Amino acid sequence: MLEEGPPADLEHYKKGPAPPPPDRVLARLGTSGEKTVKTYVAGWTTLTENPPVLVREYKFGAGTANAMAVALPGDQWLIMSPPNQLSIAEVEGFNAVGRVVALVENNGSHHMGLGVGRACFAQAVTYAAPRAAARIRKKGKDFGQLEPTAALQPQLGEKVSLVEVDGDKIGDVVVHVRTERGNVFYAGDFIANLKELPQNFLFRLMFKLTDSAPGLKVFKMFFKFFVADAVAARRSLIGEIRANAPTILVPAHGEVIEREDLAPTLIQMLEAAG
């Protein structure tokens, strides 16, 4: 589940199937989530509108992951962990509301959607942290430029931040977006919110033994295998959460969740994981 496999033929993805219903990705958006929001791109859930933040679940093998799209200044868009399939309707939807200029991977184990994104959005540049880029160049296909995330900073504006996490092994990046509904935090693989344990016996056992699922959890299995210095990583994440207290969490794997006590809850979880 942690490692995405190689992409199939890109023509298949450009002609991809209709995207999944957007309501499946949400765990709870509270009373404010009941209001009518604009649909920017078919199949993508609109979490916020100022700036627009969209989420879409996609499948890889037996697992699922979340892509997150964020509107940047000048009608430009960033897609974090781009999905491995895109329908014509999705591509046309993004083109109708601006230009996708950045495809960013949250770490070196996520690379399945880069070729797809590049085929569908020719103007987009790919980005990753240095260690992620090195890993993707070894394991990925059609990954593009893989510019350092620092090169993207001038295009982000005042409301979006990309942060490389300390203690990483595979180049982890998290995202903060300051919105009308509070801060959205894309936590990558560090935090998961899976509804149930995997069906595969081995993964099911590993998730259970590391207490990585079900529910809102520190993804301890990821820490065990893909983090070089867990203490430094937890300290880095806690610092980011304190500085940019989130109200909406987008994990790389599992359901989006909104709660008023999200920041102290995540800090408590990370401190207890040590």
Stockholm file with secondary structure:
# STOCKHOLM 1.0

chainA/1-274         MLEEGPPADLEHYKKGPAPPPPDRVLARLGTSGEKTVKTYVAGWTTLTENPPVLVREYKFGAGTANAMAVALPGDQWLIMSPPNQLSIAEVEGFNAVGRVVALVENNGSHHMGLGVGRACFAQAVTYAAPRAAARIRKKGKDFGQLEPTAALQPQLGEKVSLVEVDGDKIGDVVVHVRTERGNVFYAGDFIANLKELPQNFLFRLMFKLTDSAPGLKVFKMFFKFFVADAVAARRSLIGEIRANAPTILVPAHGEVIEREDLAPTLIQMLEAAG
#=GR chainA/1-274 SS CCSCCCCCCHHHHHTBCCCCCGGGGEEECTGGGGSCCCCSSTTCEEEEETTEEEEEEEEETTEEEEEEEEEETTTEEEEESCCSCCBHHHHHHHHHHCEEEEEECSSTTCCTTHHHHHHHCTTCEEECCHHHHHHHHHHCSSCCCCBCGGGGHHHHCSSEEEEECTTBSSCCEEEEEEETTEEEEEEETSEEEESSCCSSHHHHHHHHHTTCCSEEEECHHHHHHHBSCHHHHHHHHHHHHHHTCEEEEEESSBCEEECTTHHHHHHHHHHHTC
#=GC SS_cons         CCSCCCCCCHHHHHTBCCCCCGGGGEEECTGGGGSCCCCSSTTCEEEEETTEEEEEEEEETTEEEEEEEEEETTTEEEEESCCSCCBHHHHHHHHHHCEEEEEECSSTTCCTTHHHHHHHCTTCEEECCHHHHHHHHHHCSSCCCCBCGGGGHHHHCSSEEEEECTTBSSCCEEEEEEETTEEEEEEETSEEEESSCCSSHHHHHHHHHTTCCSEEEECHHHHHHHBSCHHHHHHHHHHHHHHTCEEEEEESSBCEEECTTHHHHHHHHHHHTC
//
